[in-house]
Amino acid sequence: SGLLQGPYLFIFYFLYIFLRFYLFERESSCFIRTDQLDGETDWKLKVAVSCTQRLPALGDLFSISAYVYAQKPQLDIHSFEGTFTREDCDPPVHESLSIENTLWASTIVASGTVIGVVIYTGKETRSVMNTSNPKNKVGLLDLELNHLTKALFVALVALSVVMVTLQGFVGPWYRNLFRFLLLFSYIIPISLRVNLDMGKAAYGWMIMKDESIPGTVVRTSTIPEELGRLVYLLTDKTGTLTQNEMVFKRLHLGTVSYGADTMDEIQTHLRNPYSQVRPPGAQSSAPKVRKSVSIRVHEAVKAIALCHNVTPVYEPRAGVTGEAEYAEADQDFSDGNRTYQAASPDEVALVQWTESVGLTLVSRDLASMQLRTPGGQILTYCILQMFPFTSESKRMGVIVRDESTAEITFYMKGADVAMSSIVQYNDWLEEECGNMAREGLRTLVVAKRALTEEQYQDFESRYSQAKLSIHDRALKVAAVVESLEREMELLCLTGVEDQLQADVRPTLEMLRNAGIKIWMLTGDKLETATCIAKSSHLVSRTQDIHIFRPVTNRGEAHLELNAFRRKHDCALVISGDSLEVCLKYYEHELVELACQCPAVVCCRCSPTQKAHIVKLLQQHTGRRTCAIGDGGNDVSMIQAADCGIGIEGKEGRQASLAADFSITQFKHIGRLLMVHGRSSYKRSAALGQFVMHRGLIISTMQAVFSSVFYFASVPLYQGFLMVG
């Protein structure tokens, strides 16, 4: 509460960040966790501004004259624009700020020490702006009973008026009218509310005592019947459907494939190349003959071990205090306290696999990385250029120089749709990608290209000029990089499995057979979301998938909607940016088309977008919705839905505490909806019918009795307690 905009702030290892600030860092980088913000448990690399790293001492940071210009607070959690200006230099130094230079509210510094400047506080932070206020939820059964009660009250007044009219308005008719209102008051189900509340309390007790779904907590006793009347189930992906634990499953080299049971052969092949001493330049001067399996395995594993953005982090050893230590060349690289951190769990899984077969990443900084061979030798590679992964390019690359041989190699890996046109002609890549996709594996194509010193120097000069361009910088940089992406040598195809939670597939199948439409809303990448939708059988094997192309204006949105309208029985995959554009111009058309789909996947969704999608379904369809998630980024969605279910998982208990029902595993939702939801609705409906029918029968008998005695306002049950 005492933090204001402007002052410096020290952030240490594993400290939760409650505000958003701009990053200074003596070691030039740190890792943060954003699972409570966007649902991604991958550690993300944050980089400090370069001009702060050239100071002689850390204390000089507090004596410089500088200011930060930042954009106004906004909802978008994936972008940031600003500038850092140092005024005490001649001339003044101006540097642009992006999302890589900022730490967000509701994130955790997982490695390193950070000094930052406070930019946004309180209601201006993205996490607060993406959080909606909770609403008072009322069940559909309660609303229906309220409408029926109003109708019964009208019937009560009408019946009393009819009786007075048939009596002929004899004497003080208004007294007779009041008496008839009292005599027919059995029609009003006065005791129904008390009986229902007692029944709902019993339903909640039975849910929590069910041994088939242990750990379930009922946090509200007003809407258990909603579990049996759901039409739309909106679920998160990370930690809800998946365990978020990547496991390497397959390596394919074209003529040979290695699975989990044949990994020992890779270790054998990997020992041979490193046991032979090669003179510098031997590989480049060797004649082009068909390579042996050992050489191909060696090149594939080395490419996987080098082409990534993974950093090994060494945790403090016993008796050592302070922050996590980064690996250095002269450090004793022990395997016991090393962990790998990266922006994608896929890359961590790949590097962990290379370690398991004998080639270990032991050190990395912004300029170099070191590998340890099966024989214990340390190989050093200089990082000349790094091309990060983007959703547009669907690939990433790195140019490295081997210090022992001075060879320069360009490694690249990416999705098969992006790499198929880059690599040399082959007759197996497309078929094997399809085979792995049918197994639910996430595929990556790995390739390389050897560069001479002259080729690299020419590329570096053109690349540097493109990066200094003021206009169309991104297009010029992409054009220079594409000049290298030609006729690359295909090395291998990898398959990684994102393990699903237990019994996710049968649970989704059961819900779909019950008539519940399932939408997956995730902040993860499009490729990851699509793969999980297939592997979890959210999208069946016989269904086509329509991937909504990125749109930025009304015309593009109109064309894409027309293309989607011509398809039938097709699952929809759409990104958050395209969704926002379509909802701006064609809200009704998009929702109508999406509701006709058997399944919908929305990727790169912010917490606000998730809640907005829930509200759109409620407004346009009038159906009951249920949202299920396990992270802080799912709270808005859970609170907006008619019924919110939280899972107690690795991402904390924010979703669980904000939800109406809390479970421990996704598979429990099947019994919660199909058994307890259905039973609660049937019991409450039967109880409501019984109380109202009882009142109607008693009132009918009273009406007949009064009619027999010339419409006299005489009670039939004298001396009985009149209870509705």
Secondary structure, DSSP 8 states (H G I E B T S, - for coil): ----SSSEEEE-TT-EE-SEEEEE-TTSEEEEEEHHHHSEEEEEEEE--GGGGG-SSGGGGGTS-EEEEE----S-SS---EEEEE-SSSS-EEEEE-GGGEE-TTEEEEES-EEEEEEE-GGGSHHHHT---------HHHHHHHHHHHHHHHHHHHHHHHHHHHHTS-SSHHHHHHHHHHHTGGGS-TTHHHHHHHHHHHHHHHHHT-TTSTT-EE--SS-GGGGGS--EEEE-STTTTEEEEEEEEEEE-SS-EE-GGGHHHHHHHHHHHHHS---TTHHHHS------HHHHHHHHHHHHHHSS--EEEE---TT--SS-EE--TTS---STTEEEE-S-HHHHHHHHHHHHTT-EEEEE-SSEEEEE-TTS-EEEEEEEEEE---TTT-EEEEEEEETTT--EEEEEEE-HHHHTTTB---SSHHHHHHHHHHTT-EEEEEEEEEE-HHHHHHHHHHHHHHHT-SSSHHHHHHHHHHTT-SSBEEEEEEEEEEEE-TTHHHHHHHHHHTT-EEEEE-SS-HHHHHHHHHHTTSS-TTSEEEE-----SHHHHHHHHHHHHT--SEEEEEEHHHHHHHHHH-HHHHHHHHHTSSEEEEES--HHHHHHHHHHHHHHH---EEEEE-SGGGHHHHHHSSEEEEE-BTTBSHHHHHSSEEESSTTHHHHIIIIIIHHHHHHHHHHHHHHHHHHHHHHHHHHHHHHHTTT----SSTTS----
